[in-house]
Amino acid sequence: MKNFIYIAMAIAAPMALVNCTKEKTIVEVQKGNTILSGTETPTATLGNVGDYYLRLPVYDFYGPKTAEGWGTPVSLKGAPGNNGAAGEAGTKIHSGNGAPAADKGKEGDWYIDTVNKRLYGPKTATGWPITYIGLGGNKEEEEPDQPITAADYELSPDGKTLVKWKNNKTKNLDMQADPVLKNVTAIGNYAFEDKKSLITVVLPENLLTIGDRAFATDFFTAESILNEIIIPIPNKVTHIGKEAFMNRGISSLILPNSVVSIGEGAFAFNTLKSVVISNSITVIPKNAFQANAFTTVTIPNSVVTIEDDAFLVGELTSVNIPNSVQVIGINAFDHNKLATLTIPATIKEVKEGAFQDNRLTSITFEGTTPPIKSDKNSKTIFDKNRIQHIYVPASSVAAYKALLPTYQSYITAK
């Protein structure tokens, strides 16, 4: 993969707030499609075709309005059993572009995907549900998925590995709910590659490994970056293969602590806005999180090596590098938005271009021995930044100036 590949990421604009009298507009979905709220049942004259209405405090949700009127509401309060918990802790309805991120909202909250017109909720202790209520307006409802049959997939002879998913039309797949697929412990290489229709996947609870390019899509196909997919990683997975989820439209990710290794480019070219990395991982491999949208990341204190291009081309404004890290690879954090940086004393080597093309103004080295191998390539480490201060141990000022000749005037004792 080439080092410098840039992708355009669409950032959703904040929802506008509009006031009226008895009924109040709380979220504008798009031109002509508005979510209204009030305390009474909506009148026939209120709103326009395509609008929605939230009746407070009973939390009945109407819409979309049609030429015939408001229709029958959906209760957002929930009830015991199939409709979910009562949601006492949540009182908010959030909105945004795409499915809700894992850290969005609290238990009991609801979420409206204003792009795909979907209602998620209520949020529970385990997170947002992957199922949703379609708010399709006047558009024709999508055809539901057909029941899973043996013709949809290919398994290994022992039934433990999903070799290939054959149905290109599948949108929502619950492997755990299927009496055969719930026994799968491995997703094979390329098993779901280029299955662009997929929107939600529930993997088997006892899944252990996900193979190379298992869910990846072709980077050069524009369609492949349009559909967001929701795939929670089960708590027994130990390995995720090379490019397993590359270019798959994932917006949030939690890697459980069972995961001990991920392959190169495993989550590259997604739209990740939030990431939790397993504290069992020792290496963040090449291109693992390249070209994503999260602004902050905490590197677990299990990580020893951050390889080349691991976070290349992103939106990072802050990063916490723990004392466990010893090596930061070539272009590892190149082309982000970092403003300050602390490099722990445990780091033995920072390679070429590791932090170039950021917005760094202040850098602190905690080690008395500079983690730089040669003054010949030291310029590229922090090239294209806004450096004003480089703080180093008092006893090592001369050593750092010798290995960072381009920045000698900025180096002072901390």
C-alpha positions as CSV (number, residue, x, y, z in Angstrom):
1,M,0.0,0.0,0.0
2,K,1.3,3.4,-0.8
3,N,2.1,5.6,2.2
4,F,0.1,8.7,1.2
5,I,-3.5,7.9,0.2
6,Y,-6.0,10.5,1.1
7,I,-9.7,10.0,1.4
8,A,-12.5,12.5,1.8
9,M,-14.5,12.2,5.0
10,A,-17.9,13.8,5.3
11,I,-18.6,15.4,8.7
12,A,-22.2,15.8,9.6
13,A,-23.4,19.4,10.3
14,P,-25.0,20.1,13.7
15,M,-28.8,19.8,13.7
16,A,-30.6,23.2,13.7
17,L,-33.1,24.1,16.4
18,V,-36.3,25.9,15.5
19,N,-38.9,27.2,17.9
20,C,-42.7,27.5,17.5
21,T,-45.6,27.9,19.9
22,K,-47.6,24.9,21.2
23,E,-45.5,22.3,19.3
24,K,-41.8,22.9,19.1
25,T,-39.4,21.7,16.4
26,I,-36.4,20.0,18.1
27,V,-34.5,18.4,15.2
28,E,-34.4,19.3,11.6
29,V,-33.8,16.1,9.6
30,Q,-33.5,17.6,6.1
31,K,-35.4,20.1,4.1
32,G,-39.1,19.3,4.4
33,N,-38.6,16.5,7.0
34,T,-38.8,17.9,10.5
35,I,-39.2,16.3,13.9
36,L,-41.8,18.2,16.0
37,S,-42.7,17.8,19.6
38,G,-45.6,18.7,21.9
39,T,-47.7,17.4,24.8
40,E,-50.9,16.6,22.8
41,T,-51.7,14.3,20.0
42,P,-50.7,16.0,16.7
43,T,-53.4,17.7,14.8
44,A,-54.1,17.0,11.1
45,T,-53.0,20.5,10.2
46,L,-49.7,20.3,12.0
47,G,-46.5,19.7,10.0
48,N,-46.0,18.6,6.4
49,V,-45.9,15.3,4.7
50,G,-42.7,13.5,5.6
51,D,-42.5,15.2,9.1
52,Y,-42.2,13.3,12.4
53,Y,-43.8,14.2,15.8
54,L,-42.7,13.3,19.4
55,R,-45.5,13.5,22.0
56,L,-44.1,14.4,25.4
57,P,-44.1,13.2,28.2
58,V,-45.5,9.9,27.0
59,Y,-42.8,9.6,24.3
60,D,-45.1,8.5,21.5
61,F,-43.3,8.9,18.1
62,Y,-45.4,9.6,15.0
63,G,-44.4,9.6,11.4
64,P,-43.6,10.0,8.8
65,K,-46.7,12.0,8.1
66,T,-48.5,11.0,4.9
67,A,-51.3,12.6,2.9
68,E,-53.7,10.6,5.1
69,G,-52.3,12.0,8.4
70,W,-50.0,11.1,11.2
71,G,-50.9,7.4,11.6
72,T,-50.2,5.2,14.6
73,P,-47.3,6.2,16.9
74,V,-44.4,4.1,18.1
75,S,-43.7,4.2,21.8
76,L,-40.2,5.2,22.7
77,K,-40.5,4.4,26.4
78,G,-40.2,0.7,25.9
79,A,-41.8,-2.1,27.9
80,P,-40.6,-5.4,29.5
81,G,-40.0,-8.1,27.0
82,N,-39.5,-7.8,23.3
83,N,-39.8,-4.0,23.3
84,G,-36.8,-3.4,25.6
85,A,-36.3,-1.9,29.0
86,A,-38.2,1.1,30.3
87,G,-35.2,3.4,29.9
88,E,-35.5,5.2,33.2
89,A,-31.9,6.5,33.0
90,G,-32.3,8.1,29.5
91,T,-34.4,11.1,28.5
92,K,-32.6,12.3,25.4
93,I,-33.1,11.7,21.7
94,H,-29.8,12.2,19.9
95,S,-29.3,12.6,16.2
96,G,-26.4,12.3,13.8
97,N,-25.0,11.1,10.5
98,G,-25.0,7.3,10.4
99,A,-25.4,4.7,13.2
100,P,-24.7,5.9,16.8
101,A,-21.2,5.6,18.1
102,A,-20.7,3.3,21.1
103,D,-20.0,6.2,23.5
104,K,-23.0,8.3,22.4
105,G,-25.7,8.8,25.0
106,K,-26.7,6.9,28.1
107,E,-28.9,3.9,28.9
108,G,-32.4,4.5,27.9
109,D,-31.6,7.1,25.2
110,W,-32.7,7.0,21.6
111,Y,-30.9,8.0,18.4
112,I,-32.0,9.1,15.0
113,D,-29.8,8.5,12.0
114,T,-30.8,11.5,9.9
115,V,-29.1,10.3,6.7
116,N,-30.6,6.8,6.5
117,K,-33.7,7.7,8.5
118,R,-33.4,5.0,11.2
119,L,-34.4,5.1,14.9
120,Y,-32.2,3.2,17.3
121,G,-32.9,2.5,20.9
122,P,-33.3,2.4,23.7
123,K,-29.6,2.1,24.6
124,T,-28.9,-0.6,27.1
125,A,-26.1,-1.5,29.4
126,T,-24.5,-3.4,26.5
127,G,-24.7,-0.5,24.1
128,W,-26.9,0.5,21.1
129,P,-29.0,-2.2,19.5
130,I,-28.0,-3.1,15.9
131,T,-31.6,-3.3,14.9
132,Y,-33.6,-0.1,14.2
133,I,-37.0,1.3,13.2
134,G,-37.1,2.5,9.6
135,L,-38.2,6.1,9.2
136,G,-38.5,5.8,5.5
137,G,-40.8,8.7,4.7
138,N,-42.8,8.1,1.5
139,K,-40.1,5.8,0.1
140,E,-41.0,2.3,-0.6
141,E,-40.0,0.0,2.3
142,E,-37.0,-2.2,1.7
143,E,-37.7,-5.9,1.2
144,P,-36.8,-7.7,4.4
145,D,-34.0,-10.3,4.5
146,Q,-35.1,-13.9,3.8
147,P,-34.5,-16.7,6.3
148,I,-31.0,-18.1,6.3
149,T,-30.6,-21.4,4.3
150,A,-27.7,-23.7,3.6
151,A,-27.4,-22.2,0.1
152,D,-26.4,-18.9,1.6
153,Y,-23.0,-20.1,2.9
154,E,-20.2,-22.6,2.7
155,L,-18.7,-24.1,5.8
156,S,-15.6,-26.2,6.4
157,P,-16.2,-30.0,6.8
158,D,-16.2,-29.7,10.6
159,G,-18.7,-26.8,10.5
160,K,-16.4,-24.6,12.5
161,T,-15.2,-22.2,9.8
162,L,-17.4,-20.0,7.6
163,V,-15.5,-20.3,4.3
164,K,-17.8,-18.1,2.2
165,W,-21.0,-16.1,2.4
166,K,-22.8,-16.6,-1.0
167,N,-25.9,-14.4,-0.7
168,N,-25.0,-11.0,-2.1
169,K,-28.4,-9.5,-1.1
170,T,-28.1,-10.1,2.7
171,K,-28.4,-6.9,4.6
172,N,-28.8,-8.0,8.3
173,L,-27.2,-11.2,9.5
174,D,-27.5,-12.7,12.9
175,M,-25.2,-15.7,13.0
176,Q,-25.8,-16.3,16.7
177,A,-29.5,-16.8,16.1
178,D,-28.9,-19.5,13.5
179,P,-28.6,-23.1,14.9
180,V,-25.8,-24.0,12.5
181,L,-23.9,-20.7,12.2
182,K,-23.8,-20.1,16.0
183,N,-21.3,-23.0,16.1
184,V,-18.8,-21.2,13.9
185,T,-15.5,-20.3,15.6
186,A,-13.6,-18.8,12.6
187,I,-14.5,-16.5,9.8
188,G,-12.3,-17.5,6.9
189,N,-10.2,-15.3,4.7
190,Y,-12.3,-13.3,2.2
191,A,-15.6,-14.8,3.6
192,F,-17.6,-11.6,3.3
193,E,-15.3,-9.7,1.0
194,D,-17.2,-7.1,-1.2
195,K,-20.6,-8.0,0.3
196,K,-21.6,-4.4,0.1
197,S,-25.3,-4.9,1.0
198,L,-24.4,-5.9,4.6
199,I,-25.5,-3.4,7.2
200,T,-25.5,-5.3,10.5
201,V,-23.8,-8.6,11.5
202,V,-24.1,-10.4,14.8
203,L,-21.1,-12.7,15.0
204,P,-21.2,-16.0,17.0
205,E,-20.5,-15.7,20.7
206,N,-17.8,-18.3,20.5
207,L,-16.0,-16.8,17.5
208,L,-12.2,-16.9,18.0
209,T,-10.7,-15.6,14.7
210,I,-11.5,-13.3,11.8
211,G,-9.5,-14.0,8.7
212,D,-7.7,-11.7,6.2
213,R,-10.0,-9.4,4.3
214,A,-13.0,-11.2,5.8
215,F,-15.2,-8.1,5.5
216,A,-13.1,-5.8,3.3
217,T,-14.4,-4.1,0.2
218,D,-12.6,-2.9,-2.9
219,F,-11.0,0.4,-2.2
220,F,-11.4,1.5,-5.8
221,T,-15.1,1.0,-5.9
222,A,-16.9,4.2,-4.9
223,E,-20.0,2.2,-3.7
224,S,-17.9,0.4,-1.1
225,I,-17.6,3.4,1.1
226,L,-21.2,4.5,1.1
227,N,-22.8,1.8,3.4
228,E,-21.9,1.8,7.0
229,I,-21.8,-1.6,8.7
230,I,-22.2,-2.5,12.4
231,I,-20.2,-5.5,13.5
232,P,-19.6,-5.8,17.3
233,I,-16.5,-7.9,18.0
234,P,-17.4,-10.8,20.4
235,N,-15.6,-11.2,23.6
236,K,-13.7,-14.4,22.7
237,V,-12.1,-13.2,19.5
238,T,-8.3,-13.5,19.8
239,H,-7.1,-12.6,16.3
240,I,-8.3,-10.3,13.5
241,G,-6.6,-10.8,10.1
242,K,-4.9,-8.5,7.6
243,E,-7.2,-5.9,6.1
244,A,-10.1,-7.7,7.7
245,F,-12.4,-4.6,7.9
246,M,-10.6,-2.3,5.4
247,N,-12.8,0.3,3.7
248,R,-16.0,-1.0,5.3
249,G,-17.6,2.2,6.7
250,I,-17.2,1.3,10.4
251,S,-17.8,4.4,12.6
252,S,-17.1,3.0,16.1
253,L,-14.9,0.1,17.4
254,I,-14.3,-1.7,20.7
255,L,-11.7,-4.4,20.5
256,P,-12.3,-6.6,23.6
257,N,-9.3,-7.6,25.7
258,S,-9.5,-11.1,24.3
259,V,-7.9,-9.7,21.1
260,V,-4.2,-10.3,21.2
261,S,-3.3,-9.5,17.6
262,I,-4.6,-7.7,14.5
263,G,-3.2,-7.8,11.0
264,E,-1.8,-5.0,8.9
265,G,-4.5,-2.6,7.7
266,A,-7.1,-4.3,9.7
267,F,-9.3,-1.2,10.1
268,A,-7.8,1.1,7.5
269,F,-9.9,3.5,5.4
270,N,-13.0,3.5,7.6
271,T,-14.9,6.4,9.2
272,L,-14.0,5.5,12.8
273,K,-14.9,8.3,15.2
274,S,-14.2,6.3,18.4
275,V,-11.8,3.5,19.1
276,V,-11.0,1.4,22.1
277,I,-7.9,-0.8,21.7
278,S,-7.5,-4.1,23.5
279,N,-5.1,-4.0,26.4
280,S,-3.8,-7.4,25.3
281,I,-2.3,-6.2,22.0
282,T,1.5,-5.7,22.0
283,V,1.9,-4.5,18.4
284,I,-0.1,-2.0,16.5
285,P,0.8,-3.1,13.0
286,K,1.4,-1.3,9.7
287,N,-1.6,0.8,8.4
288,A,-3.8,-0.7,11.1
289,F,-5.9,2.5,11.6
290,Q,-4.8,4.5,8.6
291,A,-7.3,7.1,7.2
292,N,-9.9,7.3,9.9
293,A,-11.7,10.1,11.8
294,F,-11.1,9.7,15.5
295,T,-9.6,12.7,17.2
296,T,-8.1,11.0,20.3
297,V,-6.7,7.5,21.1
298,T,-5.3,5.9,24.1
299,I,-2.5,3.4,23.4
300,P,-2.8,0.5,25.9
301,N,0.1,-0.1,28.2
302,S,0.5,-3.5,26.7
303,V,1.8,-2.1,23.4
304,V,5.5,-2.3,22.7
305,T,5.7,-1.4,19.0
306,I,3.7,1.0,16.9
307,E,4.6,0.1,13.3
308,D,4.9,2.1,10.1
309,D,1.9,4.1,9.0
310,A,-0.2,2.7,11.9
311,F,-2.2,6.0,12.2
312,L,-1.2,7.7,9.0
313,V,-3.6,10.3,7.6
314,G,-6.2,11.0,10.4
315,E,-7.8,13.5,12.6
316,L,-5.9,12.9,15.8
317,T,-5.5,16.0,18.0
318,S,-4.1,14.1,21.0
319,V,-2.5,10.8,21.7
320,N,-1.4,9.1,25.0
321,I,1.7,7.0,24.5
322,P,2.4,4.8,27.5
323,N,5.7,3.8,29.0
324,S,5.5,0.3,27.5
325,V,6.1,1.6,24.0
326,Q,9.7,1.1,22.7
327,V,9.5,1.8,18.9
328,I,7.4,4.2,16.8
329,G,7.6,3.4,13.2
330,I,8.0,5.3,9.9
331,N,5.2,7.8,9.3
332,A,3.3,6.2,12.2
333,F,1.4,9.4,13.1
334,D,2.1,11.3,9.9
335,H,-0.6,13.8,8.6
336,N,-2.7,14.2,11.7
337,K,-3.5,17.3,13.9
338,L,-1.4,16.7,17.0
339,A,-0.5,20.0,18.8
340,T,1.5,18.7,21.8
341,L,3.4,15.5,22.3
342,T,5.2,13.7,25.1
343,I,7.7,10.9,24.2
344,P,8.3,8.6,27.2
345,A,11.7,7.6,28.4
346,T,11.1,3.9,27.5
347,I,11.1,4.7,23.8
348,K,14.3,3.5,22.1
349,E,13.6,4.7,18.6
350,V,11.4,7.2,16.8
351,K,11.7,6.6,13.0
352,E,11.6,8.8,10.0
353,G,8.5,10.9,9.5
354,A,6.8,9.5,12.6
355,F,5.1,12.8,13.5
356,Q,5.6,14.9,10.4
357,D,2.8,17.1,8.9
358,N,1.0,17.7,12.2
359,R,0.4,20.9,14.1
360,L,3.0,20.3,16.8
361,T,4.1,23.4,18.8
362,S,5.5,21.7,21.9
363,I,7.3,18.4,22.3
364,T,8.7,16.8,25.5
365,F,11.3,14.1,25.6
366,E,11.4,12.3,28.9
367,G,14.4,10.1,28.2
368,T,18.0,11.1,28.9
369,T,19.1,9.1,25.8
370,P,17.7,10.6,22.6
371,P,15.5,7.9,20.8
372,I,16.9,9.0,17.4
373,K,19.4,6.9,15.5
374,S,21.0,9.5,13.2
375,D,21.0,13.3,12.6
376,K,20.7,12.5,8.9
377,N,17.0,11.5,9.1
378,S,16.0,13.4,12.2
379,K,14.6,16.4,10.2
380,T,11.8,14.3,8.8
381,I,10.5,13.1,12.2
382,F,8.9,16.5,12.9
383,D,8.9,18.0,9.5
384,K,6.0,20.3,8.5
385,N,5.0,21.3,12.0
386,R,4.8,24.5,14.0
387,I,7.5,23.7,16.6
388,Q,8.2,26.4,19.2
389,H,9.6,24.3,22.1
390,I,11.3,21.0,22.5
391,Y,11.9,20.1,26.2
392,V,14.5,17.6,27.2
393,P,16.3,16.5,30.4
394,A,18.8,19.1,31.5
395,S,21.6,16.6,31.4
396,S,20.9,15.7,27.7
397,V,20.5,19.1,26.0
398,A,23.7,18.8,24.1
399,A,22.9,15.2,23.0
400,Y,19.5,16.2,21.6
401,K,20.9,19.2,19.8
402,A,23.4,17.0,18.1
403,L,20.8,14.6,16.8
404,L,18.2,17.3,16.0
405,P,20.3,20.0,14.4
406,T,17.4,21.5,12.5
407,Y,15.7,22.3,15.9
408,Q,18.6,23.3,18.0
409,S,17.2,26.8,18.8
410,Y,14.0,25.2,20.1
411,I,15.6,22.7,22.5
412,T,15.8,23.7,26.2
413,A,15.9,21.9,29.5
414,K,12.6,21.0,31.0
